[in-house]
Amino acid sequence: MNAARISAGQNPKERARIISGFNDPANLDVMILVCSSRSAAESYNFQKACHNIIIMDVVGFNTISQIIGRCYRIVQKHEQYIKILTANHTYDQVILANHANAMVAQLAATTGSAVDTITDTDCLERLKDRAFQEKVNKAVGASNRSHVEEAREIIYDDIVHAKFRRNYGVRSDRDNVHWSNGNCMDAKLLIAEEREFYLSKGGSAAISALLLWLLLLYSVGRGLKML
């Protein structure tokens, strides 16, 4: 397939010519457009002839949203397919977790009105679930607030994280110690969704490595306590 690229070194007229050619459905001379994440996040419109995006850079989720917005626009006639490529077992995971922390905080700030829709009845209903109740009890012990108040906060937090997962098409939350663990890149497999995915892809070796690491960590911890 023929490819073209846009870069900061090109003058505006040259970039406009390349983008115009790529964005023309009748033009088969340019089937792939390569550009940096910064360029792709700018105010270009690719929706007329493109509905596939591959992001090969670990960037913030705001930048990802901007890149997706180049194709997710009026006049787009196709479902869009977005792939974000990162390297497994590398520091990419930690960077992604840091970006997720920032985006979840942003979503929490912009979804604040959702708290008002969570009634006391909703909280009491959720508290019937044993696992949820244990989570609330732990929070109450640390904050001295009522069970209903803590239940409301946890439900709201679940809403925010569900929005994050839905917006960015991820299997699990990224803003946690499992994803940000730079000492053990397999720690994310402690998350049920990630573990199920890797097992489905024949990742039993990774699970074994994780369990071995956890056993070693536990043994070292016990040894230090004994000393």
C-alpha positions as CSV (number, residue, x, y, z in Angstrom):
1,M,0.0,0.0,0.0
2,N,1.2,3.5,-0.8
3,A,1.8,5.7,2.3
4,A,2.4,9.3,2.9
5,R,3.5,11.2,6.0
6,I,3.1,14.6,7.5
7,S,5.7,16.2,9.8
8,A,6.5,19.5,11.5
9,G,9.2,20.0,8.8
10,Q,6.7,20.5,6.1
11,N,5.2,23.8,5.3
12,P,1.4,24.3,5.7
13,K,0.7,24.1,2.0
14,E,2.5,20.8,1.6
15,R,0.7,19.3,4.6
16,A,-2.6,20.5,3.3
17,R,-1.9,18.8,-0.1
18,I,-1.1,15.5,1.5
19,I,-4.1,15.5,3.9
20,S,-6.4,16.5,1.0
21,G,-5.2,13.6,-1.1
22,F,-5.5,11.1,1.8
23,N,-8.9,12.4,2.7
24,D,-10.3,11.8,-0.8
25,P,-12.1,8.5,-1.0
26,A,-11.5,8.3,-4.8
27,N,-7.7,8.7,-4.4
28,L,-6.0,5.3,-4.0
29,D,-2.5,6.7,-4.3
30,V,-2.3,7.3,-0.5
31,M,-3.8,4.5,1.6
32,I,-1.8,5.1,4.8
33,L,-1.0,8.3,6.5
34,V,1.9,8.3,9.0
35,C,2.2,11.2,11.4
36,S,3.3,11.9,15.0
37,S,0.9,11.8,17.9
38,R,1.1,15.6,18.2
39,S,0.4,16.1,14.5
40,A,-2.5,13.6,14.6
41,A,-4.0,15.4,17.6
42,E,-4.2,18.7,15.8
43,S,-7.3,20.0,14.0
44,Y,-7.1,17.8,10.9
45,N,-10.1,16.0,9.6
46,F,-9.7,12.5,8.2
47,Q,-13.3,11.2,8.4
48,K,-14.1,11.3,4.7
49,A,-11.7,8.4,3.8
50,C,-10.4,6.9,7.1
51,H,-12.0,4.9,9.9
52,N,-8.9,3.0,11.1
53,I,-6.4,4.4,13.5
54,I,-3.3,2.8,15.0
55,I,-1.6,4.7,17.8
56,M,2.0,3.5,18.3
57,D,3.0,5.8,21.1
58,V,2.2,5.9,24.8
59,V,0.5,9.3,25.1
60,G,-2.1,10.8,27.5
61,F,-5.7,9.9,27.2
62,N,-6.6,13.5,26.3
63,T,-4.3,13.2,23.3
64,I,-5.8,9.8,22.4
65,S,-9.2,11.4,22.5
66,Q,-8.0,14.2,20.2
67,I,-6.5,11.6,17.8
68,I,-9.7,9.6,17.7
69,G,-11.6,12.9,17.0
70,R,-9.8,13.2,13.7
71,C,-12.0,10.4,12.4
72,Y,-15.0,10.4,14.8
73,R,-16.7,13.4,13.2
74,I,-19.7,14.4,11.2
75,V,-19.7,12.9,7.7
76,Q,-18.0,9.7,8.9
77,K,-20.0,6.8,7.5
78,H,-18.2,3.8,9.1
79,E,-17.6,2.4,12.5
80,Q,-14.2,3.4,13.6
81,Y,-11.5,1.0,14.8
82,I,-8.8,2.2,17.1
83,K,-5.7,0.2,18.1
84,I,-3.3,1.5,20.7
85,L,0.0,-0.5,20.6
86,T,2.2,-0.7,23.6
87,A,5.1,-3.1,24.5
88,N,4.2,-5.7,27.1
89,H,6.6,-6.1,30.1
90,T,8.1,-2.7,29.6
91,Y,7.8,0.7,31.3
92,D,5.0,1.5,28.8
93,Q,2.7,0.0,31.4
94,V,3.8,2.4,34.2
95,I,3.4,5.4,31.9
96,L,0.0,4.2,30.9
97,A,-1.0,3.9,34.5
98,N,0.2,7.4,35.2
99,H,-1.9,8.7,32.3
100,A,-4.9,6.7,33.5
101,N,-4.6,8.3,36.9
102,A,-4.8,11.8,35.4
103,M,-7.7,10.9,33.1
104,V,-9.7,9.2,35.9
105,A,-9.3,12.3,38.1
106,Q,-10.5,14.4,35.1
107,L,-13.5,12.2,34.5
108,A,-14.3,12.3,38.3
109,A,-14.3,16.1,38.1
110,T,-16.6,16.3,35.1
111,T,-19.0,13.5,36.2
112,G,-19.6,15.1,39.6
113,S,-23.4,15.5,39.0
114,A,-23.7,11.7,39.0
115,V,-23.2,11.7,42.8
116,D,-26.6,13.4,43.2
117,T,-28.4,10.6,41.3
118,I,-27.2,8.0,43.8
119,T,-29.9,7.7,46.4
120,D,-29.7,6.2,49.9
121,T,-31.9,3.3,48.6
122,D,-29.3,2.6,46.0
123,C,-26.6,2.5,48.6
124,L,-28.5,0.2,50.9
125,E,-29.3,-2.1,48.1
126,R,-25.6,-2.4,47.1
127,L,-24.7,-3.0,50.8
128,K,-26.6,-6.3,50.6
129,D,-23.7,-7.6,48.6
130,R,-21.1,-9.1,50.9
131,A,-18.0,-8.1,48.9
132,F,-19.3,-4.5,48.5
133,Q,-20.1,-4.4,52.2
134,E,-16.6,-5.4,53.2
135,K,-15.2,-2.7,50.9
136,V,-17.4,-0.1,52.6
137,N,-16.6,-1.4,56.1
138,K,-12.9,-0.9,55.3
139,A,-13.5,2.6,54.0
140,V,-15.7,3.5,57.1
141,G,-12.9,2.4,59.4
142,A,-10.5,4.8,57.8
143,S,-12.8,7.8,57.4
144,N,-15.4,7.5,60.3
145,R,-18.1,8.4,57.8
146,S,-21.4,6.6,57.6
147,H,-21.8,3.4,55.6
148,V,-24.3,5.1,53.3
149,E,-21.8,8.0,52.6
150,E,-19.0,5.7,51.9
151,A,-21.2,3.4,49.8
152,R,-22.2,6.5,47.7
153,E,-18.5,7.4,47.1
154,I,-17.6,3.9,46.1
155,I,-20.6,3.6,43.7
156,Y,-19.6,7.0,42.2
157,D,-16.0,5.7,41.8
158,D,-17.3,2.7,40.0
159,I,-19.3,4.9,37.6
160,V,-16.2,7.0,36.8
161,H,-14.1,3.9,36.2
162,A,-16.8,2.3,34.1
163,K,-16.8,5.5,32.0
164,F,-13.1,5.3,31.6
165,R,-13.2,1.7,30.5
166,R,-16.0,2.4,28.0
167,N,-14.5,5.5,26.6
168,Y,-11.1,3.9,25.9
169,G,-12.1,0.3,25.3
170,V,-9.9,-1.3,27.9
171,R,-10.5,-4.6,29.7
172,S,-9.7,-3.3,33.2
173,D,-8.8,-0.1,35.1
174,R,-5.3,1.2,34.7
175,D,-5.0,3.5,37.6
176,N,-3.9,1.0,40.2
177,V,-0.7,-0.5,41.8
178,H,-0.9,-3.6,39.6
179,W,-0.5,-1.6,36.4
180,S,2.1,0.8,37.8
181,N,4.3,-1.9,39.4
182,G,7.6,-1.3,37.7
183,N,9.3,-4.1,39.7
184,C,7.0,-6.8,38.4
185,M,5.4,-6.2,35.0
186,D,3.2,-9.3,35.4
187,A,1.5,-7.8,38.5
188,K,-1.4,-6.7,36.3
189,L,-2.3,-10.3,36.0
190,L,-3.7,-10.1,39.6
191,I,-6.6,-8.3,37.9
192,A,-9.2,-10.9,36.9
193,E,-9.9,-9.4,33.5
194,E,-6.2,-9.3,32.6
195,R,-5.6,-12.8,33.9
196,E,-8.5,-14.2,31.9
197,F,-7.3,-12.5,28.8
198,Y,-3.7,-13.8,29.1
199,L,-4.8,-17.3,29.9
200,S,-7.1,-17.3,26.8
201,K,-4.0,-16.4,24.8
202,G,-1.9,-19.2,26.2
203,G,-0.3,-17.0,28.9
204,S,0.1,-19.7,31.6
205,A,3.9,-19.2,31.6
206,A,3.4,-15.6,32.6
207,I,1.0,-16.6,35.4
208,S,3.6,-19.1,36.7
209,A,6.2,-16.4,36.7
210,L,3.9,-14.0,38.6
211,L,3.1,-16.6,41.2
212,L,6.9,-17.4,41.6
213,W,7.6,-13.7,42.1
214,L,4.8,-13.3,44.7
215,L,6.1,-16.4,46.5
216,L,9.6,-15.0,46.5
217,L,8.4,-11.6,47.8
218,Y,6.4,-13.3,50.5
219,S,9.4,-15.4,51.6
220,V,11.7,-12.4,51.7
221,G,9.1,-10.5,53.8
222,R,8.8,-13.4,56.2
223,G,12.6,-13.6,56.4
224,L,12.9,-9.9,57.3
225,K,10.3,-10.3,59.9
226,M,12.1,-13.2,61.5
227,L,15.3,-11.2,61.6
